[in-house]
Amino acid sequence: MHIQTEIKTYLDRTQLSVKDADLLNIAHEAAYNAYAPYSHFKVGSAILLKNGHIISGNNQENAVYPSGLCAERVALFYAASQFPETPIAKIAITAIGTEKEVMQPVPPCGSCRQALLEYEIKFGEPIEIIMAGEKGEVYVVKSVSELLPLSFSRELL
Ligand code: THU
């Protein structure tokens, strides 16, 4: 099955390219190392940079809930800190539920969309987003701007 809607493409997992399946697998492996004692929702992310490097991350929770950070921003900020001049090609996101299985693709939260958008604009190159759950179909969106219409950006400052 391959349905193109306005922004996302629904894919059967078997339709992913080998490279995209590998990236998703790295995100899945990263999810096991998440620290999510409060939500029991272990998220993993994997960022592919244009220079071929892959950087993974996972969510890090805190007893003071807002002090925690999502998997996407953990990977994104590490990537940006290590490779400040390298554009980002893709990010894969998935999760493991320790209490119930994650049956749907995991989309980035609003704050992560905003953080990703900053680097998409900085480099002028679209960042593709690959989203998956533990099972089922995968969503692919070609750029962060498609996920965050009418966004705030530096022109307003
Ligand atoms: N979380 C992520 O890491 N990424 C997302 O895209 C959605 C939510 C984390 C934050 C929190 O640790 C847990 O998942 C439940 O919201």
Residues whose N, C-alpha, C, O or C-beta is under 5 A from the ligand:
A	BS01	THU	S39 F41 V43 N59 E61 L69 C70 A71 E72 P107 P108 C109
